Amino acid sequence: MKVLVTGGAGFIASHLVDRLIADGHEVVIIDDLSTGFQENINPKATFYRMDIRDDAVSEVFEKERPDIVDHHAAQMAVIRSLKEPEFDADVNIIGSLKIIMNCIKHDVKKLVYISTGGAVYGEPQYLPVDEAHPINPLSQYGITKHTVEHYLFLYHITDGLNYTALRYPNVYGPRQYPYGEAGVTAIFSAKMLKGETPIIFGDGEQLRDYVYIDDIVEANILAMTNPASDNHILNIGSGRGSSVNEIFRIIKDATGFSGEPVYAPARKGEVYKIYISAEKAKKVMGWEPKVSFEDGLKRLVEHQRGKM
Ligand SMILES: NC(=O)c1ccc[n+]([C@@H]2O[C@H](COP(=O)([O-])OP(=O)(O)OC[C@H]3O[C@@H](n4cnc5c(N)ncnc54)[C@H](O)[C@@H]3O)[C@@H](O)[C@H]2O)c1
């Protein structure tokens, strides 16, 4: 199949591109390299350096005629969304809407859209959070990511658009941009490998759900290939919360770091504890994470060690 991957120069989608190409598929990438990197781009992919909001995106669809679109390109920093809400909305809502309209116009068989389980639900009323949990985003980023899910629902009904929305947890692994949602793993690993002391904001007992990049890639492959996932919104998570203190301990062991963390005041606007249930993804498309958090962190540390 021919897959158009937006954001294919970024952390997560570049791994997806590598997997698709290894599996023998044709891949086209649209990425403006705003937070992605040329070096992440698989040389076997056709690359268009372009903003998803650009009208020329339509010409790429026209020329390439993808079977499937996997839409990862986004303004993905929660902090930036607080400071520049209009920019966040422009990229994440208007940009996504343009991708959706192109999918409809060019008869794309399926659109896989990437949403966030960490930012759409707000402060959890129960844990683990499932898809039936109320949606109360506490950041502009959470609002814009969720808004697109409504468009998908609508365009499925009005225009027959076929989609799956994946609500990611904190994704971690090689190539991670340290300032994203799950940057703590990449930052701690890089710092401790250099013998530097990491900072923990708050008491370190805040819980997040972490899933290794390979499992995230697998969720996209299933969403593309398993029709049972059509027109569902699916949490992709481990169902387990890990604390920052736990991350510190695991990475400390893996790196051989001998110091202790420095604690600083908690950052504002952060949900204290969230982890999400992926029972629905398991039932609908047979997805569940295979890499344990400990193994995944060790892989991350070894990857970073190899780059030093
Ligand atoms: N990293 C996580 O833990 C996490 C969690 C939940 C959801 N997500 C979502 O996953 C997706 C990928 O995130 P990531 O962590 O790989 O981030 P990333 O910044 O590494 O990747 C995003 C890519 O999109 C590109 N991009 C940004 N704006 C663009 C635009 N206007 N036009 C074209 N390309 C543009 C960037 O250059 C980059 O290559 C995003 O949609 C993000 O919201 C990530």
The ligand as an SDF file (V2000), in Angstrom:
LIG
                    3D

 44 48  0  0  0  0  0  0  0  0999 V2000
    5.4290   12.2040   22.1090 N   0  0  0  0  0  0  0  0  0  0  0  0
    4.3650   11.8480   22.8020 C   0  0  0  0  0  0  0  0  0  0  0  0
    4.4850   11.2900   23.8880 O   0  0  0  0  0  0  0  0  0  0  0  0
    2.9700   12.0980   22.2720 C   0  0  0  0  0  0  0  0  0  0  0  0
    1.8780   11.8640   23.1040 C   0  0  0  0  0  0  0  0  0  0  0  0
    0.5900   12.0640   22.6080 C   0  0  0  0  0  0  0  0  0  0  0  0
    0.4150   12.4660   21.2990 C   0  0  0  0  0  0  0  0  0  0  0  0
    1.5060   12.7240   20.5120 N   0  0  0  0  0  0  0  0  0  0  0  0
    1.2730   13.1710   19.1410 C   0  0  0  0  0  0  0  0  0  0  0  0
    2.0650   12.3910   18.2720 O   0  0  0  0  0  0  0  0  0  0  0  0
    2.4180   13.1650   17.1220 C   0  0  0  0  0  0  0  0  0  0  0  0
    3.9120   13.1100   16.8840 C   0  0  0  0  0  0  0  0  0  0  0  0
    4.5770   13.6400   18.0280 O   0  0  0  0  0  0  0  0  0  0  0  0
    6.1480   13.5160   18.2370 P   0  0  0  0  0  0  0  0  0  0  0  0
    6.3730   13.3300   19.6930 O   0  0  0  0  0  0  0  0  0  0  0  0
    6.7320   12.5480   17.2850 O   0  0  0  0  0  0  0  0  0  0  0  0
    6.5780   15.0050   17.9010 O   0  0  0  0  0  0  0  0  0  0  0  0
    7.6330   15.5830   16.8350 P   0  0  0  0  0  0  0  0  0  0  0  0
    7.6750   17.0540   17.0640 O   0  0  0  0  0  0  0  0  0  0  0  0
    8.9040   14.8290   16.8930 O   0  0  0  0  0  0  0  0  0  0  0  0
    6.9010   15.2690   15.4560 O   0  0  0  0  0  0  0  0  0  0  0  0
    6.0070   16.1390   14.8490 C   0  0  0  0  0  0  0  0  0  0  0  0
    6.4550   16.3260   13.4100 C   0  0  0  0  0  0  0  0  0  0  0  0
    5.4850   17.1440   12.7410 O   0  0  0  0  0  0  0  0  0  0  0  0
    6.1790   18.1400   12.0040 C   0  0  0  0  0  0  0  0  0  0  0  0
    5.2960   19.3090   11.9210 N   0  0  0  0  0  0  0  0  0  0  0  0
    4.9140   20.1170   12.9250 C   0  0  0  0  0  0  0  0  0  0  0  0
    4.0950   21.0870   12.4640 N   0  0  0  0  0  0  0  0  0  0  0  0
    3.9800   20.8650   11.1240 C   0  0  0  0  0  0  0  0  0  0  0  0
    3.2610   21.5210   10.1000 C   0  0  0  0  0  0  0  0  0  0  0  0
    2.5370   22.6140   10.3460 N   0  0  0  0  0  0  0  0  0  0  0  0
    3.3560   21.0420    8.8430 N   0  0  0  0  0  0  0  0  0  0  0  0
    4.1160   19.9440    8.5720 C   0  0  0  0  0  0  0  0  0  0  0  0
    4.8100   19.2830    9.5140 N   0  0  0  0  0  0  0  0  0  0  0  0
    4.7350   19.7400   10.7680 C   0  0  0  0  0  0  0  0  0  0  0  0
    7.4460   18.4240   12.7760 C   0  0  0  0  0  0  0  0  0  0  0  0
    8.4780   19.0010   11.9860 O   0  0  0  0  0  0  0  0  0  0  0  0
    7.8060   17.0370   13.2910 C   0  0  0  0  0  0  0  0  0  0  0  0
    8.6320   16.3430   12.3710 O   0  0  0  0  0  0  0  0  0  0  0  0
    1.8590   14.5620   17.3760 C   0  0  0  0  0  0  0  0  0  0  0  0
    0.6140   14.6610   16.7240 O   0  0  0  0  0  0  0  0  0  0  0  0
    1.6680   14.5940   18.8790 C   0  0  0  0  0  0  0  0  0  0  0  0
    0.6700   15.5180   19.2540 O   0  0  0  0  0  0  0  0  0  0  0  0
    2.7710   12.5490   20.9670 C   0  0  0  0  0  0  0  0  0  0  0  0
  1  2  1  0
  2  3  2  0
  2  4  1  0
  4  5  1  0
  4 44  2  0
  5  6  2  0
  6  7  1  0
  7  8  2  0
  8  9  1  0
  8 44  1  0
  9 10  1  0
  9 42  1  0
 10 11  1  0
 11 12  1  0
 11 40  1  0
 12 13  1  0
 13 14  1  0
 14 15  2  0
 14 16  1  0
 14 17  1  0
 17 18  1  0
 18 19  2  0
 18 20  1  0
 18 21  1  0
 21 22  1  0
 22 23  1  0
 23 24  1  0
 23 38  1  0
 24 25  1  0
 25 26  1  0
 25 36  1  0
 26 27  1  0
 26 35  1  0
 27 28  2  0
 28 29  1  0
 29 30  1  0
 29 35  2  0
 30 31  1  0
 30 32  2  0
 32 33  1  0
 33 34  2  0
 34 35  1  0
 36 37  1  0
 36 38  1  0
 38 39  1  0
 40 41  1  0
 40 42  1  0
 42 43  1  0
M  CHG  2   8   1  16  -1
M  END
$$$$
